[in-house]
Each structure stands twice: as structure tokens, then as C-alpha cells.
Amino acid sequence: MAVLPLIRRLLGKKTDRYNDVSIQTFFQNKARQQGYTLSAGQALAIAAMSRECQRLLAGQPTRSLYLHGPVGRGKSWLLDGFFQALPITEKKRVHFHGFFAHLHRSLFKHREHADALAASLDEQLAGCRVLCFDEFHVHDIGDAMLITRLFKALFERGVLVLVTSNYPPAGLLPNPLYHERFKPVIDLIAARMEVLEVSSPQDFRRLPQAHATQRFTTGQYVWPGTAAQRTALGLPATEGPAQSLTVGNRQLTGRRHHARTIVFTFGDLCEQLTAVMDYLLLCQDFDHWIIDGLPLLGDCPIAVQQRFINLVDVLYDQDKHLILIGARSLAESLAGQAIDLARTASRLNQLQQGAPQVLSESVS
């Protein structure tokens, strides 16, 4: 056991009541400042987070939490608030895509180790007592098998895990070919986590105050991408010739880049064999993204739709400014069969779709 956490547990009992109150008060103040009225589901989740915080600080066993519900009901808002209010430093907030991309790389790095997962978790979560896991979902059987091992390892280490998901545990990995093989994880979640539904008739992402500090929501969806629209926004008149772009150890195709702005076509990113790690690496270098040529997703293969979903997830989570250009309205373009398109639509609907505003940093 690390020395600092032990010292905090031995000496920190006087703060237990304070922190139990402060988490409740934190959310009440945050909701009031942002003009929100907490839903019944949010209130129950806050009470559970407050209870587990008190147990954590008292050095008592904790019960992890699994928050699920439709998009836009405040699950990530609760997770971020809990992470911010939790009065310890041994905590980590991760997003599904980023965490698993790094975990796969770490497993490969430690492949000769007797327990590669343990070595990887030591590397990624050294000293971590609380792991906040946002946007949890499973559609790949390989990740499903890894998640079984991961959750068991986290619970054995006594890590308090807070998960948010659009799906109840029984709705994870819905593919009937694989769902039965994932049942041990569903049973593990039921046994080791308190499952809470966060629902509300209000989609909080549609409220103006939800956009106050986000760069992503200052972006735009532009259609049908006329020459006049492109001129008004300082966008390239055409998609431009293909250019090779070094991303990590790979070569991807882009159109142009300047300073912190990058231009791609939809095909460059979603119709090629790109991966989440590519998007994460690009986000380190570029804050302003222009993606041209959004097609009707319903006409695209499921793998292409899933890459686009993953791309939007990363840009949203990394809070990047996005200008997306398509030939049809956003609603028409986002009609597809991929399971997570509802989340993608919720996020892209936060982009401005009214009169164009001139982009401050044009690309020529």
C-alpha cells in the first residue's frame, strides 16, 4: 500500500463528514449556477456518490457505481462533478476509447510479462483509488473479454469505479453472436456495482447553458457546402489534393494543415483503416478540425459508420473545434444502422447550424 494514501486514511477522518456534505453541496451549487433542476435520478446518483466518498475517506470498503440512461441526461456532468469534488489526488478520469487504446498498447509492451494486465494497470493507474470511466460501451468481442479481466482486477485492487453508459448492463454487447459470452461481465457488474438509472425528460445538451465553456459546441455543421458558405467561413473552396500525414508510426491521408488546424475528407478518416489511437494522436497537434464530404451514413458499411462514431466521440471528449461539411441536413446524413448513432447525433446537434460565422483561422 502506498504511504501517502495510508497517512491520509489514518489522519483524514475529521474530513469525512465535511466531504459527505460537500459533494451534495457541490452539485446543488453547480446546478443552481448553471440553471439546472436536478432530476430524481440525478439526486439518487449524487446521494450514492456522496455515500461512497464518505466510505472511501474513512478507509472502508466501497461499492462501485454504474450510471446509465439516454444521451443528454447528465451522466457525464455527474461524473465530472464527482471527479472535481472528490478531495483526493489519487483519482483518474478516462474515456472508453482513450483508455482502451492505451491499454492495448501497454499490453503489447508488457506481452512478455507473466501478468501483462497487472503490469499495464500498474503503469496506467499507479496509486489510483478512484477511476471515473465515461461513455462505457462494448461492441467488440475482443474488448469484451479484456473488460472481464479488467473489472476483476480493478475490484481486487479495491479501486472505486464510477462508470457512465448509455446502456444498462444487460444491454451491453447486444450482438446475439457474442452477448452470451459477455454475460460473466454483466453478472460481475450486478454483484460488485450499484446500478442506477439517470433519466430525465430534458436533454441537457440542448440547453444554451450547457455550451458555455465548450469549444466543441462553437463548431458548425455546414450544408450543402456551397462556394458562398465556404467563402464566408474561410474554408477551402474544394477538398484539395491528398497529402501524406505522419501520425505516430503510420501514414494517413489529409488535405492540408496549418498551425493548429487540419483538413480531412470523410473518406480520409472513415473509409480508410484508421483507428481511435490515430484520432487521439492527431488531437495532440490540432485543435481546429474541418471534415468535408459527410455522406448519407445509411449508405455506408457499418465499419465506416463506427469509425465516424468513434471520431466524433474523440473530438467531443477532447473538446476540439469542428466544422463538418455535408451535402444534406444533419438529420438526413445521420440516418444509419450503427447502434451508437443516437449519441453521435446528440453531440453533433450541438454544433451551430444557423448563419455562418467566419472562422478566425482560415486555411488556404
C-alpha positions as CSV (number, residue, x, y, z in Angstrom):
1,M,0.0,0.0,0.0
2,A,1.3,3.5,-0.9
3,V,2.4,5.6,2.1
4,L,0.5,8.8,1.3
5,P,-2.9,7.1,0.9
6,L,-2.3,5.3,4.2
7,I,-1.4,8.5,6.0
8,R,-4.5,10.2,4.6
9,R,-6.7,7.4,5.8
10,L,-5.2,7.5,9.3
11,L,-5.3,11.2,9.7
12,G,-8.2,12.2,7.5
13,K,-11.2,11.1,9.5
14,K,-12.1,14.5,10.6
15,T,-12.8,15.4,7.0
16,D,-15.3,12.6,6.4
17,R,-18.5,14.5,7.3
18,Y,-17.3,17.6,5.6
19,N,-16.7,15.8,2.3
20,D,-20.0,13.9,2.6
21,V,-21.8,17.3,2.8
22,S,-19.5,19.0,0.3
23,I,-20.4,16.6,-2.6
24,Q,-24.1,17.2,-2.1
25,T,-23.5,20.9,-1.7
26,F,-21.2,21.0,-4.7
27,F,-23.8,19.6,-7.0
28,Q,-26.6,21.8,-5.6
29,N,-24.4,24.9,-6.2
30,K,-23.3,23.7,-9.6
31,A,-26.9,23.1,-10.7
32,R,-28.1,26.4,-9.4
33,Q,-25.3,28.3,-11.1
34,Q,-26.0,26.6,-14.4
35,G,-29.7,27.0,-14.2
36,Y,-30.4,23.2,-13.9
37,T,-33.0,21.5,-11.8
38,L,-31.8,18.1,-10.7
39,S,-33.8,15.1,-11.8
40,A,-34.8,12.4,-9.3
41,G,-32.3,10.0,-11.0
42,Q,-29.5,12.6,-10.7
43,A,-30.4,13.1,-7.0
44,L,-30.2,9.4,-6.3
45,A,-26.8,9.2,-8.1
46,I,-25.5,12.1,-6.1
47,A,-26.6,10.5,-2.8
48,A,-24.8,7.3,-3.8
49,M,-21.6,9.2,-4.8
50,S,-21.7,11.1,-1.5
51,R,-22.1,7.8,0.4
52,E,-19.2,6.1,-1.4
53,C,-17.0,9.2,-0.9
54,Q,-17.6,9.0,2.8
55,R,-16.7,5.3,2.9
56,L,-13.6,5.9,0.8
57,L,-12.2,8.6,3.0
58,A,-12.9,6.5,6.1
59,G,-10.9,3.7,4.7
60,Q,-14.0,1.4,4.5
61,P,-14.8,-0.9,1.5
62,T,-16.7,0.9,-1.2
63,R,-19.2,-0.2,-3.8
64,S,-18.6,0.9,-7.3
65,L,-21.3,2.8,-9.3
66,Y,-22.8,2.2,-12.8
67,L,-24.8,5.1,-14.1
68,H,-26.8,4.6,-17.3
69,G,-29.5,6.4,-19.2
70,P,-30.3,8.0,-22.5
71,V,-28.0,10.6,-24.1
72,G,-28.0,14.1,-22.7
73,R,-29.4,13.2,-19.3
74,G,-26.4,14.5,-17.3
75,K,-24.4,11.3,-16.7
76,S,-21.1,12.8,-17.8
77,W,-22.0,16.0,-15.9
78,L,-22.4,13.9,-12.7
79,L,-19.1,12.0,-13.4
80,D,-17.1,15.2,-14.0
81,G,-18.6,16.9,-10.9
82,F,-17.8,13.9,-8.7
83,F,-14.3,13.8,-10.0
84,Q,-13.9,17.6,-9.4
85,A,-15.4,17.5,-5.9
86,L,-13.6,14.3,-4.7
87,P,-11.0,15.6,-2.2
88,I,-8.2,13.2,-3.1
89,T,-5.4,13.3,-5.7
90,E,-5.3,9.5,-6.4
91,K,-8.1,9.6,-9.0
92,K,-8.3,9.4,-12.7
93,R,-11.0,10.3,-15.3
94,V,-10.8,8.3,-18.5
95,H,-12.9,7.9,-21.7
96,F,-13.6,4.5,-23.1
97,H,-11.8,5.0,-26.4
98,G,-8.7,6.6,-25.0
99,F,-8.3,4.2,-22.1
100,F,-8.6,1.1,-24.2
101,A,-6.4,2.4,-26.9
102,H,-3.6,3.0,-24.3
103,L,-4.4,-0.3,-22.6
104,H,-3.9,-2.3,-25.8
105,R,-0.6,-0.6,-26.4
106,S,0.5,-1.2,-22.9
107,L,-0.5,-4.9,-23.1
108,F,1.7,-5.3,-26.2
109,K,4.6,-3.5,-24.4
110,H,4.3,-5.9,-21.5
111,R,3.5,-9.0,-23.5
112,E,6.5,-10.9,-22.1
113,H,5.4,-10.2,-18.5
114,A,3.8,-13.1,-16.5
115,D,0.8,-10.9,-15.9
116,A,0.7,-8.3,-18.7
117,L,-2.6,-6.8,-17.5
118,A,-1.3,-6.2,-14.0
119,A,1.8,-4.6,-15.3
120,S,-0.3,-2.4,-17.6
121,L,-2.6,-1.3,-14.8
122,D,0.4,-0.5,-12.6
123,E,1.6,1.7,-15.4
124,Q,-1.7,3.4,-16.2
125,L,-3.3,3.5,-12.7
126,A,-0.4,3.6,-10.3
127,G,-1.8,4.6,-6.9
128,C,-5.2,5.3,-8.3
129,R,-8.1,4.8,-5.8
130,V,-10.9,6.1,-7.9
131,L,-11.4,5.5,-11.6
132,C,-14.1,7.5,-13.4
133,F,-14.9,5.7,-16.7
134,D,-17.0,7.8,-19.1
135,E,-19.1,6.6,-22.1
136,F,-18.7,2.9,-21.4
137,H,-19.9,0.6,-24.2
138,V,-18.9,-2.7,-25.8
139,H,-19.4,-3.8,-29.4
140,D,-16.2,-5.8,-29.9
141,I,-15.8,-9.3,-28.5
142,G,-12.1,-8.8,-28.1
143,D,-12.7,-5.8,-25.8
144,A,-15.4,-7.7,-24.1
145,M,-13.0,-10.5,-23.0
146,L,-10.5,-7.9,-21.8
147,I,-13.2,-6.0,-19.8
148,T,-13.9,-9.2,-17.8
149,R,-10.3,-9.3,-16.7
150,L,-10.0,-5.6,-16.2
151,F,-13.1,-5.3,-13.9
152,K,-12.0,-8.2,-11.9
153,A,-8.5,-6.7,-11.5
154,L,-9.9,-3.3,-10.5
155,F,-12.2,-4.8,-7.9
156,E,-9.4,-6.9,-6.5
157,R,-7.3,-3.8,-6.1
158,G,-10.1,-2.1,-4.2
159,V,-10.5,0.7,-6.8
160,L,-13.8,2.6,-6.6
161,V,-15.0,2.6,-10.2
162,L,-17.7,5.1,-11.4
163,V,-19.0,4.2,-14.9
164,T,-21.4,6.0,-17.2
165,S,-23.1,4.4,-20.1
166,N,-26.0,4.8,-22.5
167,Y,-26.8,1.2,-21.9
168,P,-27.9,-0.8,-18.8
169,P,-25.6,-3.7,-18.1
170,A,-27.8,-6.2,-19.8
171,G,-27.8,-4.0,-23.0
172,L,-24.0,-4.1,-23.4
173,L,-22.6,-6.1,-26.4
174,P,-26.1,-6.6,-27.9
175,N,-24.8,-8.6,-30.8
176,P,-26.5,-12.0,-30.3
177,L,-23.4,-13.9,-31.6
178,Y,-21.4,-12.6,-28.6
179,H,-23.8,-11.5,-25.9
180,E,-23.9,-14.8,-24.0
181,R,-20.1,-14.8,-23.8
182,F,-20.3,-11.3,-22.2
183,K,-22.7,-12.5,-19.5
184,P,-20.0,-13.0,-16.9
185,V,-19.2,-9.3,-17.0
186,I,-22.9,-8.4,-16.7
187,D,-23.1,-10.7,-13.6
188,L,-19.9,-9.2,-12.2
189,I,-21.3,-5.6,-12.6
190,A,-24.5,-6.7,-10.8
191,A,-22.6,-8.3,-8.0
192,R,-20.0,-5.6,-7.4
193,M,-21.6,-2.3,-8.6
194,E,-24.7,-0.3,-7.7
195,V,-26.6,0.2,-11.0
196,L,-28.5,3.5,-11.2
197,E,-30.6,4.8,-14.0
198,V,-30.2,8.5,-14.7
199,S,-33.2,9.7,-16.7
200,S,-35.0,12.9,-17.3
201,P,-37.5,14.3,-19.8
202,Q,-34.9,17.1,-20.5
203,D,-32.0,16.7,-22.9
204,F,-29.5,18.9,-21.0
205,R,-27.2,19.1,-24.1
206,R,-29.8,21.2,-25.9
207,L,-29.8,23.8,-23.2
208,P,-27.8,27.0,-24.0
209,Q,-26.0,27.0,-20.7
210,A,-24.5,23.6,-21.5
211,H,-22.4,25.2,-24.2
212,A,-20.9,28.0,-22.1
213,T,-17.3,26.6,-21.8
214,Q,-17.1,24.0,-24.6
215,R,-15.0,24.5,-27.7
216,F,-16.8,21.7,-29.5
217,T,-20.1,23.4,-29.4
218,T,-18.7,26.6,-31.0
219,G,-18.2,24.5,-34.2
220,Q,-20.6,24.3,-37.1
221,Y,-22.4,21.9,-39.4
222,V,-22.4,23.4,-42.9
223,W,-24.6,22.1,-45.7
224,P,-24.8,21.8,-48.6
225,G,-21.3,23.3,-48.6
226,T,-21.7,25.9,-51.4
227,A,-18.9,28.1,-52.5
228,A,-20.6,31.1,-50.8
229,Q,-20.7,29.2,-47.5
230,R,-17.1,28.2,-47.8
231,T,-16.0,31.7,-48.5
232,A,-18.0,33.1,-45.6
233,L,-16.3,30.6,-43.2
234,G,-12.9,31.0,-44.7
235,L,-13.0,27.3,-45.7
236,P,-11.1,25.7,-48.6
237,A,-13.1,26.0,-51.8
238,T,-12.6,22.3,-52.6
239,E,-11.4,19.3,-50.7
240,G,-7.9,19.7,-52.2
241,P,-5.3,17.1,-53.3
242,A,-4.4,14.3,-51.0
243,Q,-1.4,14.8,-48.8
244,S,0.5,12.2,-46.7
245,L,0.4,12.9,-43.0
246,T,2.6,11.1,-40.4
247,V,0.6,10.1,-37.4
248,G,2.7,8.1,-34.9
249,N,4.2,5.3,-36.8
250,R,1.6,5.4,-39.6
251,Q,1.0,7.4,-42.7
252,L,-2.6,8.8,-43.1
253,T,-4.1,10.9,-45.8
254,G,-5.1,14.5,-45.2
255,R,-5.9,17.5,-47.4
256,R,-4.0,20.4,-45.7
257,H,-2.9,21.7,-42.3
258,H,-1.7,24.9,-40.9
259,A,-0.7,25.7,-37.3
260,R,-3.4,24.0,-35.2
261,T,-5.9,23.5,-38.0
262,I,-6.3,20.2,-40.0
263,V,-8.5,19.4,-43.0
264,F,-9.7,15.9,-43.9
265,T,-12.4,14.4,-46.1
266,F,-14.8,12.0,-44.5
267,G,-13.2,9.3,-46.7
268,D,-9.7,10.1,-45.4
269,L,-10.7,9.3,-41.8
270,C,-13.6,6.9,-42.0
271,E,-13.3,4.9,-45.2
272,Q,-9.7,4.0,-44.6
273,L,-8.4,1.7,-41.9
274,T,-8.0,4.4,-39.3
275,A,-8.2,3.8,-35.5
276,V,-9.0,5.6,-32.3
277,M,-5.4,6.0,-31.5
278,D,-4.9,7.9,-34.8
279,Y,-7.5,10.4,-33.7
280,L,-6.1,10.7,-30.3
281,L,-2.6,11.4,-31.6
282,L,-4.0,14.0,-34.1
283,C,-5.7,15.8,-31.2
284,Q,-2.3,16.4,-29.6
285,D,-1.4,18.6,-32.6
286,F,-4.6,20.0,-33.9
287,D,-7.4,21.9,-32.2
288,H,-9.5,23.0,-35.2
289,W,-10.8,20.2,-37.4
290,I,-12.5,20.6,-40.8
291,I,-14.1,17.4,-42.1
292,D,-15.5,17.7,-45.7
293,G,-18.0,15.4,-47.5
294,L,-20.2,13.8,-44.9
295,P,-22.3,11.3,-46.9
296,L,-25.6,9.6,-46.0
297,L,-24.3,7.3,-43.3
298,G,-27.1,4.8,-44.0
299,D,-25.4,4.1,-47.4
300,C,-22.1,3.3,-45.7
301,P,-20.9,0.0,-44.3
302,I,-21.3,-0.5,-40.6
303,A,-17.5,-0.4,-40.1
304,V,-17.4,3.1,-41.7
305,Q,-20.3,4.3,-39.6
306,Q,-18.5,3.0,-36.5
307,R,-15.3,4.9,-37.4
308,F,-17.2,8.1,-37.7
309,I,-18.9,7.5,-34.3
310,N,-15.5,6.9,-32.7
311,L,-14.1,10.0,-34.4
312,V,-16.9,12.2,-33.0
313,D,-16.5,10.7,-29.6
314,V,-12.8,11.6,-29.5
315,L,-13.3,15.1,-30.8
316,Y,-16.1,15.7,-28.3
317,D,-14.2,14.2,-25.4
318,Q,-11.0,16.1,-26.3
319,D,-13.2,19.3,-26.8
320,K,-11.9,20.1,-30.3
321,H,-13.5,22.8,-32.6
322,L,-15.2,21.0,-35.5
323,I,-16.5,22.2,-38.8
324,L,-18.3,19.4,-40.5
325,I,-19.5,19.8,-44.2
326,G,-22.2,17.7,-45.7
327,A,-24.5,17.7,-48.8
328,R,-27.7,17.0,-46.8
329,S,-29.2,18.1,-43.5
330,L,-27.6,16.6,-40.4
331,A,-30.7,14.5,-39.6
332,E,-30.7,13.0,-43.1
333,S,-27.0,12.4,-43.0
334,L,-27.0,10.6,-39.7
335,A,-29.7,8.0,-40.6
336,G,-27.8,4.7,-40.2
337,Q,-27.8,1.3,-38.6
338,A,-24.9,1.6,-36.2
339,I,-26.0,1.2,-32.5
340,D,-24.4,4.4,-31.1
341,L,-25.5,6.9,-33.7
342,A,-28.0,8.3,-31.2
343,R,-25.1,9.5,-29.1
344,T,-23.3,10.9,-32.2
345,A,-26.5,12.8,-33.3
346,S,-26.9,14.2,-29.8
347,R,-23.3,15.6,-29.9
348,L,-23.4,16.9,-33.5
349,N,-26.7,18.6,-32.9
350,Q,-24.8,20.9,-30.5
351,L,-22.9,22.3,-33.5
352,Q,-24.2,25.6,-34.8
353,Q,-26.4,25.2,-37.8
354,G,-27.6,28.7,-38.4
355,A,-25.9,31.6,-40.2
356,P,-22.2,31.0,-40.8
357,Q,-19.6,32.8,-38.7
358,V,-16.2,33.5,-40.2
359,L,-13.5,31.1,-38.9
360,S,-10.8,33.0,-37.1
361,E,-8.0,31.0,-38.5
362,S,-8.6,30.3,-42.2
363,V,-6.8,27.6,-44.2
364,S,-5.6,28.3,-47.7
